[in-house]
């Protein structure tokens, strides 16, 4: 498995806020609309201010993507894609 660094702003992200947790549901990267099939992991980079939240998700395409955003910032990023 290889990780391809992307670090691009996402055009749109649909998330659900429930019980104090954020769950990405779908996102648009360029012209591609991707649904989130599963959230594999989530973690917080507490070494930065504001905090940065990361999510490992499996997209409907089968790709494993790392999404991220900073606390209080509505802009989300596609940080990387794991290629099998």
Residue pairs with C-beta under 8 A, 6 or more apart in sequence:
1 82
1 83
1 84
2 82
2 83
3 80
3 81
3 82
3 83
4 80
4 81
4 82
4 83
5 79
5 80
6 77
6 78
6 79
6 80
6 81
7 77
7 78
7 79
7 80
8 29
8 77
8 78
9 75
9 76
9 77
10 27
10 28
10 29
10 67
10 75
10 76
10 77
10 78
11 28
11 29
11 30
12 27
12 28
13 24
13 26
13 27
13 28
13 67
13 69
13 76
14 24
14 25
14 26
14 27
15 22
15 23
15 24
15 25
16 22
16 23
16 25
17 23
22 42
22 53
22 55
23 36
23 39
24 36
24 39
24 55
24 57
24 67
24 76
25 35
25 36
26 33
26 34
26 35
26 36
27 33
27 34
27 36
27 67
27 76
27 78
28 34
29 78
32 61
34 59
34 60
34 61
34 63
34 65
35 59
35 60
36 57
36 58
36 59
36 60
37 57
37 58
37 59
37 60
38 57
38 58
39 55
39 56
39 57
40 56
40 57
40 58
40 64
41 55
41 56
42 53
42 54
42 55
42 56
43 53
43 54
44 51
44 52
44 53
44 54
45 51
45 52
45 53
45 54
48 70
50 70
50 71
50 72
50 73
51 70
51 71
52 68
52 69
52 70
52 71
53 68
53 69
53 70
53 71
54 66
54 67
54 68
54 79
55 66
55 67
55 68
56 64
56 65
56 66
57 64
57 65
57 66
57 67
58 64
58 65
59 65
63 81
63 82
63 83
64 81
64 82
65 78
65 80
65 81
65 82
66 78
66 79
66 80
66 81
66 82
67 76
67 77
67 78
67 79
68 76
68 77
68 79
69 75
69 76
69 77
